[in-house]
Amino acid sequence: MSDFKEDNQQEPNQLSIELSEEVADGEYSNLAIISHSNSEFIMDFVKIMPGVPKARVKSRVVMTPQNTKRLVNALNENIRKFEHINGPIKEANDPGSKGFPINFGGTKAEA
């Protein structure tokens, strides 16, 4: 049984959310840069590639602090559920590094 209802069968106070084909494809990101002010959080999602010294922000999301906290709680809950089913998510542990390995390791590509 589907959780979705036709527009004419929508219950009162139920939000109808549309997802266009373009947005449904999503954007891949392997780096998030997060900053904030007293009234908003700004999350820039970036895709960096090995051997490419320049990267572009693929998506920017701006949220209120309250909605950002709701997002964090929802992510934590979903991570808990995921790990319950699939086991712990392994984090990249590089004892000498405090940052993201920008070069990804390995060899550099040549043409």
C-alpha positions as CSV (number, residue, x, y, z in Angstrom):
1,M,0.0,0.0,0.0
2,S,1.3,3.4,-0.9
3,D,1.7,6.3,1.6
4,F,1.0,8.7,-1.2
5,K,-2.6,9.9,-2.1
6,E,-3.9,11.5,-5.2
7,D,-4.3,15.2,-4.8
8,N,-8.1,14.9,-4.6
9,Q,-7.9,12.3,-1.8
10,Q,-5.5,14.4,0.4
11,E,-6.3,14.5,4.1
12,P,-6.7,17.9,5.8
13,N,-3.5,19.5,7.0
14,Q,-1.4,17.0,4.9
15,L,1.4,18.6,2.9
16,S,1.7,17.8,-0.8
17,I,5.4,17.7,-1.9
18,E,6.4,17.6,-5.5
19,L,9.7,16.2,-6.8
20,S,10.7,17.2,-10.3
21,E,12.7,14.7,-12.4
22,E,15.6,17.2,-12.5
23,V,15.8,17.4,-8.7
24,A,15.1,13.7,-8.3
25,D,18.5,12.9,-9.9
26,G,20.2,14.5,-6.9
27,E,23.7,15.8,-6.6
28,Y,26.6,13.8,-5.4
29,S,28.7,15.4,-2.7
30,N,31.8,14.2,-0.8
31,L,32.5,17.4,1.1
32,A,30.2,19.7,3.1
33,I,31.3,23.2,4.2
34,I,29.0,24.5,7.0
35,S,28.9,28.1,8.3
36,H,26.4,30.0,10.3
37,S,25.2,33.4,11.5
38,N,22.9,34.2,14.4
39,S,19.9,33.6,12.2
40,E,20.9,30.9,9.7
41,F,23.1,27.9,8.8
42,I,24.6,27.7,5.4
43,M,25.6,24.3,4.1
44,D,27.6,24.1,0.8
45,F,27.8,20.7,-0.7
46,V,30.9,20.1,-2.9
47,K,32.1,17.3,-5.2
48,I,35.9,17.1,-5.3
49,M,37.7,14.8,-7.7
50,P,41.1,13.2,-7.4
51,G,43.9,15.2,-9.1
52,V,41.6,18.2,-9.8
53,P,42.8,21.2,-7.8
54,K,39.5,23.1,-8.2
55,A,36.0,22.2,-7.0
56,R,32.6,23.8,-7.4
57,V,29.8,24.0,-4.9
58,K,27.1,21.8,-6.3
59,S,24.3,22.8,-4.0
60,R,23.8,25.3,-1.2
61,V,21.1,24.9,1.5
62,V,20.3,27.7,3.9
63,M,18.2,26.9,7.0
64,T,17.1,28.5,10.3
65,P,18.9,27.2,13.4
66,Q,15.7,25.5,14.5
67,N,15.3,23.6,11.2
68,T,19.0,22.8,11.2
69,K,18.6,21.2,14.6
70,R,15.6,19.2,13.3
71,L,17.7,18.0,10.4
72,V,20.6,16.9,12.7
73,N,18.1,15.0,14.8
74,A,16.5,13.3,11.8
75,L,20.0,12.4,10.4
76,N,21.0,10.9,13.8
77,E,17.8,8.9,13.9
78,N,18.3,7.6,10.3
79,I,22.0,6.8,11.0
80,R,20.9,4.8,14.1
81,K,18.4,2.9,12.0
82,F,20.9,2.3,9.2
83,E,23.5,1.0,11.6
84,H,21.0,-1.2,13.4
85,I,20.3,-3.0,10.1
86,N,23.7,-2.7,8.4
87,G,26.2,-2.5,11.2
88,P,28.4,0.5,12.2
89,I,29.4,3.0,9.6
90,K,33.2,3.0,9.4
91,E,34.8,6.4,9.6
92,A,38.0,7.3,7.8
93,N,40.6,7.3,10.6
94,D,43.9,8.9,9.8
95,P,45.6,9.4,13.2
96,G,47.9,12.2,11.9
97,S,45.2,14.1,9.9
98,K,42.7,16.5,11.2
99,G,41.1,17.4,7.9
100,F,39.7,15.9,4.8
101,P,42.2,14.1,2.5
102,I,41.9,16.5,-0.5
103,N,44.2,14.4,-2.7
104,F,42.3,11.1,-2.0
105,G,45.7,9.4,-2.0
106,G,46.8,7.2,-4.8
107,T,48.4,8.3,-8.1
108,K,47.6,11.5,-10.0
109,A,45.8,11.1,-13.4
110,E,47.8,11.9,-16.5
111,A,46.5,12.4,-20.0
